[in-house]
Amino acid sequence: MWKQNRPHIELEATNMERLLLVLTVGIYITWIGWLAFQWSSLPAELPAHFGIDGEVNRWGSKWELLILPGISGILGFFMIWLRKKPEWHNYPVNITKENAPFYYRLSRNLLVWITFVIVAGFAWLTWDIVQIAKSNSPFLENWFMPVFLTATFAPVVYFFFKMFRYQSKNNA
C-alpha cells in the first residue's frame, strides 16, 4: 500500500534528536579532518578486510579508506533528510491522524540513532585501520563487530517494542 494517505505533520525535533544530529555531524566533520590530516603519513597499503578473528586477511590501497566516509556520508545525508518525511517511512501498523505524531517521532528518532551508529562505527573502524597500518594496534578488536551490530539493531528492537506497546495500549 502506498503511503500517500498518511497525514503530513510537522514535528519539532526532540532534544535527543538534536543531540544525536550534532554528535553525528561533529563526528563526521572531525573524522574527515583527521583523515585529511593523516593522509600524507599513511602507508600506500592499509588493511582492507578482516577475518572473523579480527586479523587482517587482505591489504589494499589507502584510497580504499575513502569508501567508509563516502558510504556513511551518503547514507547519513539521506537518512537525515528522510527523517523529515516520516509519512514515507514503513510502519508495521496503520497510521492515523491520531497516532501519527507518536509513530512519526519514534521513526525519526530511530533514523537518527542508526545514522549516529553508522557514522560513529565507520569512523572508529577507519581509526583502527590507520592504527593497524601504523603498527600501533595488532588487530581489529574482536568486540567491534558484536558491539557495532548490537548498537545498530538494539534501537530497532527497542523502537518496535515501543510501537507495539503503544498500539496494544491504545487498542485495549
C-alpha positions as CSV (number, residue, x, y, z in Angstrom):
1,M,0.0,0.0,0.0
2,W,1.4,3.4,-1.0
3,K,1.6,5.8,1.9
4,Q,0.0,8.8,0.2
5,N,-3.0,8.8,2.5
6,R,-0.8,9.3,5.6
7,P,-1.1,12.7,7.3
8,H,1.8,15.1,6.9
9,I,2.7,16.5,10.3
10,E,5.5,19.0,11.1
11,L,7.2,17.8,14.2
12,E,9.6,19.7,16.4
13,A,12.9,17.8,16.9
14,T,13.3,16.3,20.4
15,N,16.4,17.2,22.5
16,M,17.7,13.6,21.9
17,E,17.2,14.0,18.2
18,R,19.1,17.3,18.2
19,L,21.9,15.9,20.3
20,L,22.4,12.9,18.1
21,L,22.4,15.1,15.0
22,V,25.0,17.4,16.4
23,L,27.1,14.4,17.6
24,T,26.8,12.7,14.2
25,V,27.7,15.8,12.2
26,G,30.5,16.6,14.7
27,I,32.0,13.1,14.4
28,Y,31.8,13.1,10.7
29,I,33.5,16.5,10.3
30,T,36.2,15.5,12.8
31,W,36.7,12.2,11.1
32,I,37.1,13.8,7.7
33,G,39.5,16.4,9.1
34,W,41.5,13.8,11.0
35,L,41.7,11.6,7.9
36,A,42.9,14.6,5.7
37,F,45.5,15.4,8.4
38,Q,46.7,11.8,8.5
39,W,46.6,11.2,4.7
40,S,50.2,12.1,3.9
41,S,51.6,9.9,6.6
42,L,49.6,6.8,5.7
43,P,51.4,3.9,4.1
44,A,50.5,3.0,0.5
45,E,48.7,-0.2,1.7
46,L,46.2,-0.4,4.5
47,P,44.2,-3.3,5.9
48,A,41.2,-3.7,3.6
49,H,39.4,-6.8,5.0
50,F,39.4,-8.6,8.4
51,G,38.6,-12.2,9.2
52,I,36.2,-13.3,11.9
53,D,39.0,-13.3,14.4
54,G,39.8,-9.7,13.6
55,E,43.0,-10.5,11.8
56,V,43.8,-8.7,8.6
57,N,43.3,-11.0,5.6
58,R,43.6,-8.5,2.8
59,W,45.6,-5.3,2.3
60,G,44.6,-2.7,-0.2
61,S,45.3,0.9,-1.4
62,K,45.0,3.7,1.0
63,W,42.4,5.1,-1.4
64,E,40.0,2.3,-0.3
65,L,39.9,4.0,3.0
66,L,37.7,6.7,1.4
67,I,34.9,4.2,0.9
68,L,33.9,4.3,4.6
69,P,33.4,8.1,4.8
70,G,31.8,8.1,1.4
71,I,29.2,5.4,2.3
72,S,28.5,6.9,5.7
73,G,28.3,10.5,4.2
74,I,25.8,9.4,1.6
75,L,23.8,7.2,4.0
76,G,23.9,9.8,6.7
77,F,22.8,12.7,4.5
78,F,20.0,10.6,3.0
79,M,18.8,9.4,6.4
80,I,18.9,12.8,8.0
81,W,16.9,14.2,5.0
82,L,14.5,11.2,5.2
83,R,13.7,11.8,8.8
84,K,11.9,15.0,7.7
85,K,9.5,12.8,5.7
86,P,8.1,10.3,8.4
87,E,4.9,9.7,6.3
88,W,7.2,8.0,3.8
89,H,8.6,5.5,6.3
90,N,7.5,1.9,6.6
91,Y,5.4,1.1,9.6
92,P,4.1,-2.3,10.8
93,V,0.9,-0.6,12.0
94,N,-1.8,1.5,10.4
95,I,-1.0,5.3,10.7
96,T,-3.9,7.6,11.5
97,K,-4.2,11.3,12.3
98,E,-4.4,10.4,16.0
99,N,-1.4,8.1,16.3
100,A,0.8,9.7,13.6
101,P,2.7,12.1,16.0
102,F,3.8,9.2,18.2
103,Y,4.8,6.9,15.4
104,Y,6.5,9.6,13.3
105,R,8.5,10.8,16.2
106,L,9.6,7.3,17.0
107,S,10.6,6.6,13.4
108,R,12.5,9.9,13.2
109,N,14.4,9.1,16.4
110,L,15.2,5.6,15.1
111,L,16.7,7.0,11.9
112,V,18.8,9.5,13.9
113,W,20.1,6.7,16.2
114,I,21.0,4.4,13.3
115,T,22.7,7.3,11.4
116,F,24.7,8.1,14.6
117,V,25.8,4.4,15.0
118,I,26.8,4.1,11.3
119,V,28.9,7.3,11.3
120,A,30.5,6.6,14.7
121,G,31.1,2.9,13.9
122,F,32.7,3.7,10.5
123,A,34.8,6.5,12.0
124,W,36.0,4.1,14.7
125,L,36.8,1.4,12.0
126,T,38.8,4.0,10.0
127,W,40.8,5.0,13.1
128,D,41.5,1.4,13.8
129,I,42.6,0.6,10.3
130,V,45.0,3.6,10.4
131,Q,46.4,2.3,13.8
132,I,46.9,-1.1,12.4
133,A,48.7,0.3,9.3
134,K,51.0,2.4,11.5
135,S,51.6,-0.7,13.7
136,N,50.0,0.9,16.8
137,S,47.4,-1.9,17.1
138,P,47.9,-5.6,16.3
139,F,44.4,-6.3,15.0
140,L,40.8,-5.1,15.0
141,E,39.4,-5.9,18.4
142,N,37.1,-8.9,18.4
143,W,34.4,-6.9,20.2
144,F,34.0,-4.3,17.4
145,M,31.6,-6.3,15.2
146,P,29.3,-7.6,18.0
147,V,29.1,-4.1,19.5
148,F,28.5,-2.4,16.1
149,L,25.8,-4.9,15.2
150,T,24.2,-4.6,18.7
151,A,24.3,-0.8,18.5
152,T,22.6,-1.0,15.1
153,F,19.9,-3.5,15.9
154,A,19.1,-2.8,19.5
155,P,17.4,0.5,18.7
156,V,15.3,-1.2,16.1
157,V,14.2,-3.8,18.6
158,Y,13.6,-1.1,21.2
159,F,11.5,1.1,18.9
160,F,9.5,-1.8,17.6
161,F,8.8,-2.8,21.2
162,K,7.6,0.8,21.9
163,M,5.5,0.8,18.8
164,F,3.7,-2.4,19.6
165,R,3.3,-1.5,23.2
166,Y,1.7,1.8,22.2
167,Q,-0.6,0.0,19.8
168,S,-1.7,-2.6,22.3
169,K,-2.3,0.1,25.0
170,N,-4.4,2.2,22.6
171,N,-6.4,-0.8,21.2
172,A,-7.4,-2.1,24.7
